[in-house]
Amino acid sequence: MCGACARGGRGGVRVSGPEFPESGGGPVLSCSDEAMPRQRGGGALAERTRNALARRRILALHLMSSPGSGKTTLLERTLRGWMSVVDTTLIGWLDERDLPREQLEAWLVDQLVGMLRTTAEHDPATAEQLALRLGSGDSGMGHSNSELRFTNRGDHACTLQGSPGVSFVAGTDGHQVGEPAERAPKSTGKLITLQPGDTASAPLSIVNPGMFDPAECKPVEVRGLRVYAPGDTASMFVDKPGSACSTPPEPQLTVNVVR
């Protein structure tokens, strides 16, 4: 999806009022995905449009998202949320004029950038761009250590920060078994940028169900692991048949931050 928001002019976010006399009334806000040309070969036309907007002191933001991935919905909600911030802020500013206009514009742009950055951290399409496998590890003292390895198989960079979500699954319906993995706090991990072909790993520890009282553990057969990349809402699956506690008395899965 290609979308644009512009302050002033036709389409995008339009602000009208004493400072922007288009409507002769209070602030008017709108958002459209038609503010910038999108047709094939429209690069020159888009450049002329941006230049024309710049001459009129109109801020245009052209945002892109791939169709069918779920990012479009998040992007639209982010823009609507930002428009609400613009609406509320401008109503107060038009009454009080407590900031220079240029400073207000810069602050509103900073708000949008911050909101978009947060949205990007919860990109539901991350799973579509990543390949997942379970790396080999060592075993001892009733538990096994391995790594969840995320490889960027896309054609552009992506970022990961924090711990993935992990749980055992069983049956043809993939129902969850036991509690999700205990995760290290996101704040303990660095922001990892994966270029195409790069791999990041998250250490995973699994407790052998034989370490627990069977009456408490209630072990069942499992197919593998359901995994959510950090900040993602789309799941991936990694094959790991075996057994796990359906009612573990303490965490049987522990996962650390990607690195």
Summary of the structure (lengths in Angstrom):
residues: 259
radius of gyration: 24.6
end to end distance: 31.3
largest distance: 75.7
contacts: 763
relative contact order: 0.13
helix: 29%
strand: 31%
